[in-house]
Every structure is written in structure tokens, then in C-alpha cells.
């Protein structure tokens, strides 16, 4: 049973996205920061971590991603789209939002193909991992609901 989402659910989602992103970016800074320092504003501190401006940009994109998830997965806003189409549209709009951030904030040189390949690999991996986690969570929730329904039916039969 789906419960109504609250502002706190939205805020939690923003911070989950932000925390995961910052964690991954700090690992990238450690691994590639010194070499990427000259090419990307994200790595302006080299292997010392992310700058506050970059962190703020990632916080903003986290807010946008959480809003897009809410938009595409809320029956209050979009009622007639299939789950598959909602997922595809979510990933597509998130991808486009990130591309806008790449261009606006000079995250990497837009005229070189290598950073785009790296970005596509990272985004593709992120999409794959997110999809697998979501499917496993859904399967777990369905199993939990199935057990609860079975328990309810057993209790109902015991009272009759």
C-alpha cells in the first residue's frame, strides 16, 4: 500500500541523493583529482576533496532529481503513464538536467569526447545500480506485503 509522501520524505530523498553523490565524488577526487584539476571545476581542489561551490551545485542537482522523481512517480500529478515510461522519462530528464549543469558550471570540457564517455559510463552505471536496487526493494516489499496478507487471512480464519 502506497502512503502519501510528505515534505520530509522529499527532503530525505534529497539528502540521500546528495550524500551518495558527494561520497562518490570524494572517491573520484582521491583517485583522479590531481590529474583532472586542470580540466574540471569539480576537481579544483585536486585530491583534497570538493569545493563548497561544487558541493552547492551537487545539492541543487539533488533537489532537481528528487523533484523529478516526485513528478514522475506521483499519481497526483501524472496518472496515466506506465511504470516503464515513468522510469525512462525520469532517467532522461535527469540526464538532461545533468548535461545542463555540465555546461553551466563547466564540470568538464564539453568539446572533448573523453569526458563525455566517462560521464556516460558513470551515468549508465548509476542507472543500472539504481534500477537493480529499486527492483530488489520492490521485491522485498512485495514479499513483506504477501506475508502480511497471509497472516491477516490466517487470523481472520481463526476468528470465524
Steps between C-alpha positions, in 0.01 A plus 500: 500500500647833395489775757479869422842658477576788732742788484726301732505209251606743230772654720624153595522408131697818424753418771529135396579608143733777619685278748552222248618742235741681730639170627566377146646834394741500795623157392546637147692796647735263680553287190501754218498844661857608436491393137157654436573827683581685178198366309206523737363748750383202706860405573632851570641381835667198344503200730412711804124466439220710360472875524199659665372641168512153344325351805229769469456411131461133592248594768299694240505208254393270786197723562417489127538121479277447805241737348510309170453170685203649682357636176523173308408263783213693656156390388376841608685665214536238226231233506497314172866418428623145538773430754751424224433830326525688831841343564628582150374859519654544845841379384478708182412824679764438769755444223397825330515692830852371565607596147373853567707507821807372311466790259402771752758415764783380275509159671718372217607618154196465276706499181691181584351155451690322782322677788164429333585131475596501867179682588289255298672204665445647846139591425432159346652324800298718733179422310576126504579495873197716584272276295629181661465647850148622425398161360639319805325743733173455315535122513572515873202728563272272296617197699440686826151601388429142390600369845284762670203410280548130577518574874185713476311223320614244759389722787169568328442123453591434867233748619224350289 
